[in-house]
């Protein structure tokens, strides 16, 4: 197996690392394991130094989010000459052949820049995701979430984007399109990178036999209002950066409706602070995102019709509030 590294971002995840690191050290192919201590203060770094000295630890002084954390790990892997780098959640465990299966597929398909597997619930009975989709509503969603493992495809297939929680990335592709957008901090940064990869002409593959198991939301649940803030802040930026101008007329009006409903729901739950902060950051970051859009669209290789074929034209399966709203509108 060519040189592979596995990057594990961790923020005060000592308990989770006690399960994930032994799992990764048991992987066939024996990749280099890199843990990014993202401003942790729970003794994680000391635990790794004493218990798993073979693991490289990148110590960050502050929490740079998922995007900043994995970028630091990717840069560390790049400096050591790794040609492939996988990302792995600290609250997940992998089958021993998880990485070997992803690597075996990606090296046989030079047009594939990202390969992901079946990310299952911790019990192995239901699907957490088989990658991500992006919809004409400007809303991404995890493919297959909540479905039975019996619904997994038997053969590899092309998808829109890969989860940042358990996927393999070609370093050559990252050199071309750039790393994860640290302005996203967390949430949808993996969809953004997958979108940019597609626009640049790279493909994203699902290898269903490569399995990992995930305890969803263990990090985000530690911070009240975190999901609300990150969702409202980042959703518009996915469209602003990546959607070709010929599709914006279809995406933006729908996204505005969804955004209004998300905002109203967040306010009804008392998340006034996260909502105001998200809108302030939108205002602050939009000029920067428009500059990024210019660079992305100037170099994209896909035509507008080709991009439209990649996008799901239906509502996300988990958009219950939006579906209810549209149903009420149609009856009035």
C-alpha positions as CSV (number, residue, x, y, z in Angstrom):
1,X,0.0,0.0,0.0
2,X,1.3,3.5,-0.9
3,X,2.1,5.8,1.9
4,X,-1.2,6.6,3.8
5,X,-1.8,8.7,6.9
6,X,-4.9,8.8,9.0
7,X,-5.7,12.2,10.6
8,X,-7.9,12.2,13.7
9,X,-9.0,15.7,14.9
10,X,-9.8,15.7,18.6
11,X,-11.1,18.4,21.0
12,X,-11.3,17.2,24.6
13,X,-12.0,13.7,23.3
14,X,-10.0,11.5,25.7
15,X,-12.7,9.0,26.2
16,X,-13.4,8.7,22.5
17,X,-9.7,8.3,21.6
18,X,-9.5,5.3,23.9
19,X,-11.7,3.4,21.4
20,X,-10.7,5.0,18.1
21,X,-6.9,4.8,18.3
22,X,-6.7,1.0,19.0
23,X,-9.1,0.5,16.1
24,X,-6.8,2.5,13.8
25,X,-3.7,0.8,15.0
26,X,-5.3,-2.5,14.0
27,X,-5.8,-1.4,10.4
28,X,-4.2,-3.6,7.7
29,X,-1.5,-1.8,5.8
30,X,-0.3,-0.1,9.0
31,X,-0.8,3.6,8.1
32,X,0.7,6.4,10.1
33,X,-1.8,7.7,12.6
34,X,-1.8,11.5,13.3
35,X,-3.9,12.9,16.1
36,X,-4.5,16.7,16.0
37,X,-5.1,17.9,19.6
38,X,-7.3,20.9,18.8
39,X,-6.7,23.0,21.9
40,X,-7.6,20.1,24.2
41,X,-7.2,20.5,27.9
42,X,-8.3,17.1,29.1
43,X,-5.0,15.3,29.1
44,X,-5.4,13.6,25.7
45,X,-1.9,14.4,24.5
46,X,-0.4,13.0,27.7
47,X,-2.5,9.8,27.3
48,X,-1.4,9.3,23.7
49,X,2.3,9.9,24.6
50,X,2.2,7.3,27.3
51,X,-0.1,4.7,25.8
52,X,0.5,5.1,22.0
53,X,3.9,6.6,21.4
54,X,3.8,5.4,17.8
55,X,1.0,8.0,17.1
56,X,2.1,11.4,15.8
57,X,0.5,14.2,17.8
58,X,0.0,17.7,16.4
59,X,-0.7,20.1,19.3
60,X,-2.7,23.2,18.5
61,X,-2.9,26.0,21.1
62,X,-6.5,26.7,20.3
63,X,-9.6,25.0,18.9
64,X,-9.5,25.6,15.1
65,X,-12.6,23.5,14.5
66,X,-12.9,20.4,12.4
67,X,-11.6,22.2,9.2
68,X,-8.6,23.8,10.9
69,X,-7.8,20.7,12.9
70,X,-7.8,18.4,9.9
71,X,-5.9,20.9,7.8
72,X,-3.1,20.9,10.4
73,X,-3.0,17.1,10.2
74,X,-3.0,17.1,6.4
75,X,-0.1,19.6,6.3
76,X,1.8,17.3,8.7
77,X,1.1,14.3,6.4
78,X,2.2,16.3,3.4
79,X,5.5,17.3,5.0
80,X,6.2,13.6,5.5
81,X,5.5,12.8,1.9
82,X,2.2,10.9,2.2
83,X,0.4,10.5,-1.1
84,X,-3.0,9.7,0.5
85,X,-4.5,11.0,3.7
86,X,-7.6,9.7,5.4
87,X,-9.7,11.6,7.9
88,X,-11.4,9.8,10.8
89,X,-13.6,11.0,13.6
90,X,-12.3,10.5,17.1
91,X,-15.7,9.0,18.1
92,X,-15.6,6.3,15.4
93,X,-14.0,2.8,15.0
94,X,-13.1,1.0,11.8
95,X,-13.1,-2.5,10.4
96,X,-9.5,-3.7,10.0
97,X,-9.7,-3.5,6.2
98,X,-11.5,-0.2,6.0
99,X,-8.5,1.8,4.7
100,X,-7.1,-1.0,2.5
101,X,-10.4,-1.2,0.7
102,X,-10.6,2.5,0.1
103,X,-7.0,2.7,-1.0
104,X,-7.3,-0.3,-3.3
105,X,-10.2,1.3,-5.1
106,X,-8.8,4.8,-5.4
107,X,-5.4,3.7,-6.8
108,X,-7.2,1.8,-9.6
109,X,-9.3,4.8,-10.6
110,X,-7.0,7.8,-11.2
111,X,-9.9,10.2,-11.8
112,X,-11.2,9.6,-8.2
113,X,-10.0,12.1,-5.8
114,X,-12.0,11.0,-2.7
115,X,-13.2,7.6,-1.6
116,X,-15.5,7.0,1.3
117,X,-17.1,3.9,2.8
118,X,-20.2,2.9,4.7
119,X,-20.3,5.0,7.8
120,X,-22.6,3.0,10.1
121,X,-24.2,3.6,13.5
122,X,-22.2,2.3,16.4
123,X,-24.4,-0.8,16.5
124,X,-23.7,-1.6,12.9
125,X,-27.4,-2.1,12.0
126,X,-28.2,1.3,10.6
127,X,-26.5,3.8,8.2
128,X,-25.0,7.0,9.5
129,X,-24.1,8.1,5.9
130,X,-22.8,6.8,2.6
131,X,-21.5,10.2,1.6
132,X,-23.3,13.4,1.1
133,X,-25.7,14.9,-1.4
134,X,-26.4,18.5,-2.4
135,X,-29.9,19.5,-3.4
136,X,-31.5,22.2,-5.6
137,X,-32.7,23.6,-2.3
138,X,-29.2,24.5,-1.4
139,X,-29.4,21.9,1.4
140,X,-26.9,19.0,1.8
141,X,-27.9,15.8,3.5
142,X,-26.2,12.5,4.5
143,X,-27.1,9.7,2.1
144,X,-29.0,6.8,3.6
145,X,-29.0,8.1,7.2
146,X,-31.2,5.9,9.4
147,X,-31.7,3.2,6.7
148,X,-30.9,-0.4,7.4
149,X,-27.5,-1.8,6.4
150,X,-29.5,-4.2,4.1
151,X,-30.0,-1.2,1.7
152,X,-26.2,-0.7,1.1
153,X,-25.2,-1.1,-2.5
154,X,-23.3,-4.2,-3.4
155,X,-20.8,-2.4,-5.7
156,X,-18.9,0.9,-5.6
157,X,-20.7,3.9,-7.1
158,X,-20.1,7.6,-7.7
159,X,-21.6,10.1,-5.3
160,X,-21.5,13.8,-4.8
161,X,-19.4,14.3,-1.7
162,X,-17.8,12.2,1.1
163,X,-18.1,12.6,4.8
164,X,-15.1,14.1,6.6
165,X,-15.6,11.5,9.3
166,X,-14.1,8.4,7.5
167,X,-12.8,9.0,4.0
168,X,-9.6,8.8,2.0
169,X,-8.3,11.8,0.0
170,X,-5.7,12.0,-2.8
171,X,-3.0,14.5,-1.9
172,X,-2.6,15.4,-5.5
173,X,-6.2,16.6,-5.6
174,X,-5.8,18.6,-2.3
175,X,-2.8,20.2,-3.8
176,X,-4.9,21.3,-6.7
177,X,-8.2,22.4,-5.1
178,X,-6.9,23.4,-1.6
179,X,-7.7,22.1,1.8
180,X,-10.8,22.4,3.9
181,X,-12.2,25.9,4.2
182,X,-11.4,27.1,7.8
183,X,-14.0,29.8,7.6
184,X,-16.6,27.0,7.9
185,X,-14.9,25.9,11.1
186,X,-17.3,22.9,11.3
187,X,-20.4,21.6,9.5
188,X,-20.6,21.3,5.7
189,X,-16.8,21.8,5.2
190,X,-16.7,18.3,3.8
191,X,-19.6,19.0,1.3
192,X,-17.8,22.2,0.3
193,X,-14.6,20.3,-0.5
194,X,-16.5,17.6,-2.3
195,X,-18.3,20.3,-4.4
196,X,-14.9,21.9,-5.2
197,X,-13.5,18.5,-6.2
198,X,-16.4,17.9,-8.6
199,X,-16.1,21.3,-10.2
200,X,-12.4,20.7,-10.7
201,X,-13.1,17.4,-12.6
202,X,-12.4,14.9,-9.8
203,X,-14.8,12.1,-8.9
204,X,-16.0,10.9,-5.5
205,X,-16.6,7.2,-4.9
206,X,-18.5,5.1,-2.4
207,X,-16.8,1.8,-1.6
208,X,-19.6,0.1,0.5
209,X,-17.5,-2.8,1.8
210,X,-15.2,-0.3,3.6
211,X,-17.0,0.0,7.0
212,X,-16.6,2.3,10.0
213,X,-18.9,2.9,12.9
214,X,-19.8,6.3,14.4
215,X,-21.3,7.7,17.6
216,X,-23.0,10.7,16.1
217,X,-22.8,14.2,17.6
218,X,-20.5,13.6,20.6
219,X,-18.4,16.7,20.0
220,X,-21.1,19.2,18.9
221,X,-23.4,18.2,21.8
222,X,-20.8,19.7,24.2
223,X,-21.5,23.3,23.1
224,X,-25.0,24.7,23.4
225,X,-26.2,26.4,20.2
226,X,-23.2,25.2,18.2
227,X,-25.2,23.3,15.6
228,X,-27.6,26.2,15.1
229,X,-24.8,28.7,14.7
230,X,-22.7,26.6,12.3
231,X,-25.7,25.6,10.2
232,X,-27.0,29.1,9.7
233,X,-23.6,30.5,9.1
234,X,-22.4,27.9,6.6
235,X,-25.4,26.9,4.4
236,X,-25.4,30.1,2.3
237,X,-21.6,29.9,1.8
238,X,-21.9,26.5,0.1
239,X,-24.1,28.1,-2.6
240,X,-22.2,31.4,-2.8
241,X,-18.8,29.6,-3.4
242,X,-19.8,26.6,-5.6
243,X,-23.1,26.9,-7.4
244,X,-22.6,28.0,-11.1
245,X,-24.4,31.2,-11.9
246,X,-26.7,29.3,-14.3
247,X,-28.1,27.4,-11.4
248,X,-28.3,30.1,-8.8
249,X,-31.7,31.3,-10.0
250,X,-33.0,27.8,-9.0
251,X,-31.1,27.3,-5.8
252,X,-31.1,30.7,-4.0
253,X,-34.9,31.3,-3.8
254,X,-35.4,27.8,-2.4
255,X,-32.5,28.3,0.0
256,X,-34.0,31.6,1.2
257,X,-37.2,29.8,2.1
258,X,-35.4,27.0,4.0
259,X,-33.2,29.6,5.7
260,X,-36.2,31.5,6.9
261,X,-37.7,28.4,8.4
262,X,-34.5,27.3,10.1
263,X,-34.1,30.8,11.6
264,X,-37.7,30.8,12.9
265,X,-37.3,27.4,14.4
266,X,-34.0,28.4,16.1
267,X,-35.6,31.5,17.6
268,X,-38.5,29.5,18.9
269,X,-36.0,27.3,20.7
270,X,-34.4,30.3,22.4
271,X,-31.2,30.3,20.3
272,X,-31.2,34.0,19.9
273,X,-27.5,34.4,20.5
274,X,-26.4,31.8,18.0
275,X,-28.8,33.2,15.3
276,X,-27.5,36.8,15.7
277,X,-23.9,35.6,15.7
278,X,-24.5,33.5,12.5
279,X,-26.1,36.5,10.7
280,X,-23.2,38.8,11.8
281,X,-20.6,36.3,10.5
282,X,-22.5,36.0,7.2
283,X,-22.2,39.8,6.7
284,X,-18.6,39.7,7.7
285,X,-17.5,36.8,5.6
286,X,-19.5,37.3,2.4
287,X,-17.0,39.4,0.6
288,X,-14.3,36.8,1.3
289,X,-16.6,34.0,0.1
290,X,-17.3,36.0,-3.1
291,X,-13.5,36.2,-3.7
292,X,-13.3,32.4,-3.2
293,X,-16.2,31.9,-5.6
294,X,-14.3,33.8,-8.3
295,X,-11.3,31.5,-8.0
296,X,-13.4,28.4,-8.0
297,X,-15.6,29.2,-10.9
298,X,-12.8,30.6,-13.0
299,X,-11.0,27.2,-12.9
300,X,-14.0,24.8,-12.9
301,X,-14.0,22.1,-15.6
302,X,-17.7,21.0,-15.4
303,X,-20.4,22.8,-17.5
304,X,-23.5,24.0,-15.8
305,X,-25.6,21.1,-17.1
306,X,-23.0,18.7,-15.8
307,X,-23.2,20.2,-12.4
308,X,-27.0,20.2,-12.5
309,X,-26.9,16.4,-13.1
310,X,-24.9,15.9,-9.9
311,X,-27.4,17.8,-7.8
312,X,-30.5,16.1,-6.2
313,X,-33.7,17.9,-7.4
314,X,-35.8,16.6,-4.5
315,X,-36.1,17.8,-0.9
316,X,-33.7,16.2,1.5
317,X,-35.2,13.2,3.3
318,X,-34.7,15.0,6.6
319,X,-36.4,18.3,5.7
320,X,-39.6,17.6,7.6
321,X,-40.2,21.2,8.5
322,X,-39.8,22.4,5.0
323,X,-41.9,19.6,3.6
324,X,-44.7,20.5,6.1
325,X,-44.5,24.1,5.2
326,X,-44.7,23.4,1.4
327,X,-47.6,21.1,2.0
328,X,-49.5,23.8,3.9
329,X,-48.8,26.3,1.2
330,X,-50.1,24.0,-1.5
331,X,-53.4,23.5,0.4
332,X,-54.0,27.2,1.0
